[in-house]
Amino acid sequence: MPDKIPAAIPAAIPAVVPAPEFVPDAEGWVEAARRVPSPNFDARPPGLPLDVVVIHNISLPPGQFGTGDIEAFFQNRLDATRHPFFETIRDVRVSAHFLIARDGELVQFVACTQRAWHAGQSEYCGRQRCNDFSIGIEIEGADDQPFTPAQYHTAARLVSGLRAAYAIEGVAGHSDIAPGRKTDPGPHFDWRRFAALAGLPAALLPYRT
């Protein structure tokens, strides 16, 4: 699928208008999201803008959906005995601000105003340590499987809401900011469709142009 985003939004896919329930409040929480607080966060460095959104994919166990294990992982309560893969991530402490489940449900783990631990070693357009200035969105999925229409719809509504609250200047994939180390959201993530639904101009997708 072509990776480049046209400057004009295709008329066949109407862009989502920001809905109040998807706009973060003053503390950085989104009303439309089910709140599942993670302990894996800390304060953002003072003085930095909050202006980048990073798209990831995740499934636990790998390739399996709807298990509830992603929430357990982000809350440090994953039972390592349940699957051999879990033993390899027993001591990993990570989180993201949001998770979008296969049915489109939105879950929030960390307030947008706080620093979630989602990007790791990373660089966005020459800026290091993306966790400091970005919002991380995990979409339940895998590199080798398509995402659902409900996930694109929720992702578009969320990013539209984030843009209404913060001066977002760019949206990137995890693989864009950590090339060679990460591959998500993977080749099945339809950037063109997502950008059209969210009403994103080409300038906000520097890695797609």
N, C-alpha and C positions, 0 to 999 in steps of 0.2 A: 504494500500500500504506500502511495506517495507520502513522503514525510514533510513536504513543504506546505506551508499554510498560505492560502491566497489572501491578498490584502482585503478583499471584500468578503463578507460573510454570505455564504450561499443562501438564497432566498427560500429554498425548500426546507431549511431547518431554522425555525425561529429561535432567536437568542432568548435566554431566560432573563426575565426582569428580576432584580434583587427582591427577595421576599424578606420582610422584617424578621421572621423566625430563623433566617439563615445569616443574619448580620450579627457578629459578635457584640456582646454588651461591653460596658466599660471595663469589666474584669476579664474579658476575653473568652466568655462562654457563649455557645450558640444554643438558642432555645430549642431548635429543631432536633438537636442531638441528644441521644441517651447518654447521660453522664456516668462514666466509669473511671473514677480518678486513679491515675497511676502515680506511684511514688518516684518514678524515674524522670525527674525534671529538676531544673534549678533556675536561677535568675538570669535573664539576658544581660549582657554587658551594657552599662548605661551609655546613652548617646547614640546607639546604633539604630538605623531605621529598620522597621519590620516591613520588608518590601519584596520578598520572594516566596513563592509557593513551590514545594517539591512534591512530585507525584511518585509513589512507590507501589509495588504490589507485594502481597504477603499471603501465605497459606500455611496452616499448621494442622497436622503434619503436611509436609510439602505435597501439593497437588490435591489436598482434601479440603473441603469447604464446610462451613456450618458446624464446626466441632466445638466452638467456644474456647479453643486453645489460644487464639490470638489474644483475647482479653486476659486470659490467665497469664500468658507470657508477659504482657505489658504491666501486669500487677505483681510480678515476681512470685506467682503461685502455681506455675506450671509443674505438673507431676512428671518428673523425668523418667519414671518407670513405665509410663503409658505407651511410649514409642521409642525405638532406638535413636531416632533423630534428636529427641528431646534431651538425651544425655549429652549431646554435643553442644547444646546451648544452655546447659544447666546454670552456669554462672554469668550468663550474658544479661546485662541490665540495659534495656532499651525501651523506647516508647515512641509514640507519634502523637500529634495533636488530635488527629481524626482517623477513623476507620470507616470505610464504606463497604458494607456486607453485600453479598451477592444479590439480595432482594432490594438493595438500595437503602437499607437502614443506615443512618448516620450515628456513629458513636464517637464521643469526645473523651479523651484521656487526660489532656493537659490544656490549661487555658492558653489562648493564643499569646497572651502577654508574657508567658513563661517560656523557657527554653526546653523543648522536648529533645530527647536523645535519639534522633532518627537518621541523621545524615552521615555521622562519623567523619572520617577524614575526607574533606571535600573542598571544591572550589567552584564558585559561580562567577563566570566572566571575570576572572582574575581576583575575586574576593575569597579569601580562605575562611574555613570554619563556618560552613553554611548554617549550622544549628543556631548560631548567634543571631541571625537576621531572617530566618525562614520559618514557614509553617509547613509541617509535614503531614501529608495526606496518604494514608495507606488504603489501597483498594484491594479487597480480598480477591486474589487471583494468582495466576502463575504465568510465567513467560510463554508457555506453550498452549495457552487456552484463551479464547476470546472473553472479553468482559461482557456484562449484561447491559441491556438498554437502561434498566433501572439504575445501575451504577453510574452510567454517563449522565443521566438526568440529575442524580444527587450531586455528583461532582461539579456539574455546571452550576447548580443552584448554590452550592457552597462557595465556589470560587467567586461567583458573582457577589455573594454576601461579603466575602473577605475583601473584595475590591471596594465595596461600599464603606468599609470600616477603616481600611489601611491603604496606604499609597503603594499598592502592589505594582512593581515595575517589571516582574518577570515570573514565568512559570517554566519549570524544567523537570525532567525526569531524574531519578536517582542515578541512572547510568550517565546522564549528561554531566553531573557534578562530581561523579566518582568513576570516571571511565577506566575500564580494565579491572575494576574491583567489584562493580555492581552492574547488573544487566536490566534491572526493573525500571519502569513498568513493562518492558519487553516489547517485542515486535507486534504483538496483538493489540496493544493499546492504540486506539484510533485518535491520533492527535487532531486530525482535521475535524472529525465529528465533535470531539470535546471542545475545540476552540470555537466552532460554529455555535454550539449550544450555549456556551458561556459568554459568547459575544466578545471573544478576545481578539484584539487587533494583532497583526503580525509582529509588531514591535515588542509585544509581551512574550513572544516565544523565540528568543534569540537562538536557540539551538535547533529550531526547525527551519530557519530561513537560510 
